[in-house]
Amino acid sequence: MKIYVASIPFRTSEDDLRSAFENYGDVSSVRIIKDRETQRSRGFGFVEMDNDSDAQSAIDGLNGSEFQGRELVVNEARPREEQPGRNRF
């Protein structure tokens, strides 16, 4: 299951985020989204867990929890929607 994580503190590393989710099960990947020009965190990212019940436990346990001074928003990722007026090549 792919999990969307928002309100990530800008100083958080992918290893920090992985550690938080590993308390609920095996994590297959972690990606914090960064600005293309500055390479600074944009404050959100994605975590993938192979076991759906572990992923749901992580969502239930971490959504609204305090993490490095901020309250995380954690839910199942939805498929990306194409935005009108944007051409992808």
Long-range contacts (C-beta under 8 A, 24 or more apart in sequence): 1-48, 1-49, 1-52, 1-55, 1-56, 1-76, 2-46, 2-47, 2-48, 2-76, 2-77, 3-46, 3-47, 3-48, 3-49, 3-55, 3-58, 3-59, 3-74, 3-75, 3-76, 3-77, 4-44, 4-46, 4-73, 4-74, 4-75, 4-76, 4-77, 4-78, 5-44, 5-45, 5-46, 5-47, 5-62, 5-72, 5-73, 5-74, 6-43, 6-44, 6-72, 6-73, 6-74, 7-43, 7-44, 7-70, 7-71, 7-72, 7-73, 8-32, 8-41, 8-43, 8-44, 8-45, 8-67, 8-70, 8-72, 9-43, 9-67, 9-68, 9-69, 9-70, 10-40, 10-41, 10-43, 11-68, 12-41, 12-67, 12-68, 14-45, 16-68, 17-45, 17-47, 18-47, 20-62, 20-67, 21-47, 21-49, 21-58, 21-62, 23-58, 23-61, 24-49, 24-54, 24-55, 24-57, 24-58, 24-61, 24-62, 25-49, 25-51, 25-54, 25-55, 25-57, 25-58, 26-50, 26-51, 26-54, 46-77
